[in-house]
Amino acid sequence: MFVAVLAGVALLVRRFAPELQKIDWEKKFEAMPDNAPPKWMFRNITAIRDNTDRILKLLEGSSAHDAASGAATESSVAVDADVAGVSEEFSRRARRRRES
């Protein structure tokens, strides 16, 4: 029985996998209502990626500057403040989701 179920799932995957790749998922998520859980996940993942890229750029700039000067710099303080801001923004979004 278990083997038959697996074979059926494999057959469905082979049949529909090429069509799933053609779907524009970003448009599908944007068409969803604002309180839809998949839309929350998409927004949070996008925000996390953007924030991670921004933090990495700041860290790369500060580490190169720190290596040259050998001391803590304004850029490392700015990175700490930026990380704190990201954390606050994440907390605010979580509170809004719980309230709605």
C-alpha positions as CSV (number, residue, x, y, z in Angstrom):
1,M,0.0,0.0,0.0
2,F,2.8,2.4,1.0
3,V,4.6,1.7,-2.2
4,A,1.5,2.4,-4.3
5,V,1.1,5.8,-2.6
6,L,4.7,6.7,-3.2
7,A,4.4,5.6,-6.9
8,G,1.3,7.8,-7.2
9,V,3.0,10.8,-5.7
10,A,6.0,10.3,-7.9
11,L,3.8,10.1,-11.0
12,L,2.0,13.4,-10.0
13,V,5.3,15.1,-9.4
14,R,6.6,14.0,-12.8
15,R,3.4,15.2,-14.4
16,F,3.1,18.7,-12.8
17,A,6.7,19.6,-11.9
18,P,7.4,21.4,-15.2
19,E,4.2,23.5,-14.9
20,L,5.0,24.5,-11.3
21,Q,8.2,26.0,-12.5
22,K,6.4,28.3,-14.9
23,I,4.2,29.9,-12.2
24,D,5.1,33.4,-11.1
25,W,4.9,32.9,-7.4
26,E,5.6,36.5,-6.6
27,K,2.5,37.6,-8.5
28,K,0.5,34.9,-6.7
29,F,1.6,36.1,-3.3
30,E,0.9,39.7,-4.2
31,A,-2.7,38.7,-5.2
32,M,-3.3,37.2,-1.8
33,P,-5.0,39.2,1.0
34,D,-2.6,41.0,3.4
35,N,-3.5,38.6,6.3
36,A,-2.7,35.4,4.4
37,P,0.1,33.4,6.1
38,P,2.0,32.6,2.9
39,K,2.2,36.3,2.2
40,W,3.6,37.0,5.7
41,M,6.3,34.3,5.1
42,F,7.2,35.7,1.7
43,R,7.5,39.3,3.1
44,N,9.5,38.2,6.1
45,I,11.9,36.1,4.0
46,T,12.3,39.0,1.6
47,A,12.9,41.4,4.5
48,I,15.4,39.0,6.1
49,R,17.4,38.7,2.8
50,D,17.4,42.5,2.3
51,N,18.6,43.1,5.9
52,T,21.2,40.4,5.7
53,D,22.6,41.8,2.5
54,R,22.7,45.3,4.0
55,I,24.3,44.1,7.3
56,L,26.9,42.1,5.3
57,K,27.8,45.1,3.3
58,L,28.2,47.2,6.4
59,L,30.3,44.5,8.1
60,E,32.6,44.1,5.0
61,G,33.2,47.8,5.0
62,S,33.8,48.0,8.7
63,S,36.1,44.9,8.8
64,A,38.3,46.4,6.1
65,H,38.4,49.7,7.9
66,D,39.0,48.0,11.3
67,A,41.9,46.0,9.9
68,A,43.5,49.1,8.6
69,S,43.1,51.1,11.8
70,G,43.3,48.3,14.4
71,A,40.6,49.8,16.5
72,A,36.8,50.1,16.8
73,T,35.5,52.7,14.4
74,E,32.3,54.6,13.7
75,S,31.3,52.0,11.1
76,S,31.3,49.2,13.6
77,V,29.1,51.3,15.9
78,A,26.8,52.0,12.9
79,V,26.6,48.3,12.2
80,D,25.6,47.6,15.8
81,A,22.9,50.3,15.6
82,D,21.7,49.0,12.3
83,V,21.4,45.4,13.6
84,A,19.4,46.8,16.6
85,G,17.1,48.6,14.2
86,V,16.5,45.4,12.2
87,S,15.7,43.6,15.4
88,E,13.2,46.3,16.4
89,E,11.6,46.3,13.0
90,F,11.2,42.5,13.2
91,S,9.6,42.8,16.6
92,R,7.2,45.5,15.4
93,R,6.1,43.4,12.5
94,A,5.5,40.3,14.8
95,R,3.3,42.4,17.1
96,R,1.3,43.7,14.2
97,R,0.7,40.2,13.0
98,R,-0.4,39.0,16.4
99,E,-2.8,42.0,16.8
100,S,-4.5,41.5,13.4
